[in-house]
Amino acid sequence: MTSEPELPDCWYLIRFTKTGASRFLSQHDVRRAWERVTRRAGLPLAYSRGFSPKPRLSFGPPLPVGAEGCREYMTMALREVLDAPQVQERLAAAAIPGMGVVEVARAPGRRVRTTWADYEITVNPQPPDLAARVSRLLARDAVEIQRARDPEGATRNIRPGVGSLRAERGRLVARLRLAPDQIVTSRDLALALGIEPARTVRTDIELDPVG
């Protein structure tokens, strides 16, 4: 007697929010929360192998603790094909406050490539020369910063990773590189401008499916 061949996993791309109290969750806590949500949703989850199987979930680049996200993402594997609206309905019914389901779509596989991210950064108090700082940054060919975790003396040029930037009504609206070959974070931008953000919201992440 032969066993039936194992079917390939069916992958879904989930867009979700990270707002309210959930913005203080670490990436590890976010994963644990979604593991519980996906189980409560009653979906035919695909699990990892080993001594402690877990739902096959993969998450995008983490936000700093305290920052908010409007369209964060994860990929999720199921053992069978379900309509995306059905998956979204089940997840939405089981989701926790602040981590609502925005969109669900079929995905070609577990991996997706991030390219750019959009941010809104509130600055309070606002430096009187904020607009001038933005203009100076955009006019430069290179903007070197030193992150706290980098080796002493090591700097990196973030200018190629700043796609667009403008100051408006006490906040910055920025498009920053979020590709594997270069990641520019909202903290990098704040460091380059010499500001302390009061609120950071990642409004979107641009994705390029890679299968």
ChimeraX attribute file (.defattr): number of C-alpha atoms within 10 A of each C-alpha:
attribute: neighborCount
match mode: 1-to-1
recipient: residues
	/A:1	3
	/A:2	4
	/A:3	5
	/A:4	6
	/A:5	6
	/A:6	7
	/A:7	8
	/A:8	11
	/A:9	18
	/A:10	19
	/A:11	24
	/A:12	25
	/A:13	25
	/A:14	23
	/A:15	21
	/A:16	21
	/A:17	21
	/A:18	25
	/A:19	19
	/A:20	14
	/A:21	12
	/A:22	21
	/A:23	20
	/A:24	17
	/A:25	18
	/A:26	15
	/A:27	16
	/A:28	9
	/A:29	12
	/A:30	17
	/A:31	16
	/A:32	12
	/A:33	16
	/A:34	19
	/A:35	15
	/A:36	14
	/A:37	19
	/A:38	21
	/A:39	14
	/A:40	14
	/A:41	18
	/A:42	12
	/A:43	18
	/A:44	15
	/A:45	20
	/A:46	20
	/A:47	16
	/A:48	13
	/A:49	10
	/A:50	7
	/A:51	6
	/A:52	7
	/A:53	10
	/A:54	14
	/A:55	19
	/A:56	18
	/A:57	22
	/A:58	15
	/A:59	18
	/A:60	16
	/A:61	14
	/A:62	14
	/A:63	21
	/A:64	16
	/A:65	12
	/A:66	18
	/A:67	22
	/A:68	25
	/A:69	25
	/A:70	21
	/A:71	20
	/A:72	23
	/A:73	25
	/A:74	20
	/A:75	22
	/A:76	23
	/A:77	26
	/A:78	20
	/A:79	16
	/A:80	14
	/A:81	14
	/A:82	14
	/A:83	11
	/A:84	15
	/A:85	12
	/A:86	12
	/A:87	21
	/A:88	19
	/A:89	14
	/A:90	17
	/A:91	23
	/A:92	19
	/A:93	13
	/A:94	18
	/A:95	19
	/A:96	15
	/A:97	12
	/A:98	17
	/A:99	23
	/A:100	19
	/A:101	24
	/A:102	15
	/A:103	17
	/A:104	22
	/A:105	16
	/A:106	17
	/A:107	19
	/A:108	14
	/A:109	17
	/A:110	21
	/A:111	18
	/A:112	20
	/A:113	15
	/A:114	19
	/A:115	17
	/A:116	20
	/A:117	23
	/A:118	21
	/A:119	22
	/A:120	20
	/A:121	23
	/A:122	20
	/A:123	20
	/A:124	13
	/A:125	11
	/A:126	15
	/A:127	14
	/A:128	9
	/A:129	9
	/A:130	20
	/A:131	16
	/A:132	12
	/A:133	17
	/A:134	16
	/A:135	14
	/A:136	12
	/A:137	18
	/A:138	17
	/A:139	11
	/A:140	9
	/A:141	10
	/A:142	13
	/A:143	20
	/A:144	14
	/A:145	18
	/A:146	16
	/A:147	15
	/A:148	8
	/A:149	7
	/A:150	11
	/A:151	9
	/A:152	9
	/A:153	7
	/A:154	12
	/A:155	13
	/A:156	13
	/A:157	14
	/A:158	21
	/A:159	21
	/A:160	13
	/A:161	19
	/A:162	20
	/A:163	14
	/A:164	12
	/A:165	20
	/A:166	15
	/A:167	19
	/A:168	11
	/A:169	8
	/A:170	15
	/A:171	19
	/A:172	22
	/A:173	17
	/A:174	21
	/A:175	24
	/A:176	27
	/A:177	25
	/A:178	22
	/A:179	18
	/A:180	9
	/A:181	7
	/A:182	14
	/A:183	19
	/A:184	20
	/A:185	20
	/A:186	24
	/A:187	15
	/A:188	18
	/A:189	23
	/A:190	15
	/A:191	16
	/A:192	18
	/A:193	16
	/A:194	12
	/A:195	17
	/A:196	16
	/A:197	19
	/A:198	13
	/A:199	14
	/A:200	21
	/A:201	21
	/A:202	22
	/A:203	18
	/A:204	17
	/A:205	23
	/A:206	14
	/A:207	16
	/A:208	12
	/A:209	13
	/A:210	12
	/A:211	11
